[in-house]
Amino acid sequence: MVSPRDHRLRTQLIAFTFTRTVINTAFRMVYPFMPVFARAMGVDFEAIALAVTARSALGITGPLFGSLGDQIGRKAIMLAGLIVFFAGMIIVVIWPTYPSFFLALLIGAAAKLMFDPSMQAYIGDRVEYGRRGRAIAITEFGWSGAALVGIPVVGWMIAYYGWVSPFILLGVLAVVACIIIFRTIPGQGSTSGKRIPLKEGFQSILAHPSAIAALVVVVLISAGNESINLIYGVWLEDSFALKVIALGSTSIVIGLAELSGEGLVAGYTDRLGKRRAVSIGIVFIVVSCIILPIVGQNLLGALIGIFLLFIAFEFTFVSIIPIMTEIVPSARATLAASSFAAAAVGRAFGAFVSPSLFKNGIMANALLATALAILALVVFRRFVRVE
């Protein structure tokens, strides 16, 4: 094992962060610009929500994609994921309609399901568990970076060059990322030298109660997160009449919140211990969900509430990833992919119920997220262990 301070690993973490910023920008841009995309394609809000739900549902097949990192090799699947991502972006450029947009969301999700688990498994191979929280947190800056840099750029491009223009940029950046990953990751990117068949990986996971419990926690937290994430753009536009560039700028608030959450993980999760850090994060989610409708009576209060909530979600999600990489070391990519599938199940549920709940106001969505977080805390404290 080598330390995250190793020069080569630092370079690789930077490459991972850049790549994930590109992929996550495509994944996240649908949320704040949902009304904009709907108007541009001549469909209603529910049609975009349906596309997001379908994308989330595709994540259920995540183990089929992500486990390829155990079967074939980390590097090969990361590169394949980027090629698939490029194809998804180009489809919209060539055929700018709702069906192509729908298809691009599915293809982009498949690419993410290929890249992220293989990347996390690679880190699990190379970084000792005591320092892994920090290494994972660095790559997760690609999630907040999408909000801080990617989404504002997307908003600017949509405003001045049309809704298709971000897909062109993301396709080009995917090619750049593919070249960087090819040059920075040696060989197949696997240190174990052993290929784990899909069936064997699943059997290892199903035989481990902590793995099952951790996946349940991911489902619950993801469902609560999506119940807010899907409607915050609509909520801000309806309540405070924000325009497209302003909606893009609100992602800076979310990006700063997530950057703060990732920074807290990098600084404290390894020190606190992963289980304690996750427990603290879930409690923070509960508190943030409760206060969001209270402080969200004006724009400043709404942004503060969103800021606190996204810190809580990000700190919790990132803190649990190192646990996932250690529960079943023989099938790291498969369990990482299974966690993406669990998150997809949660997001699909959240996306399905969120629009109906929002008809009763933001309070209904916040109450659902609160209840799910409390249940997640009970499951986590009772059943999740890393031996």
Order of alpha helices (4+ residues) and beta strands (2+ residues): alpha-alpha-alpha-alpha-alpha-alpha-alpha-alpha-alpha-alpha-alpha-alpha-alpha-alpha-alpha-alpha-alpha-alpha
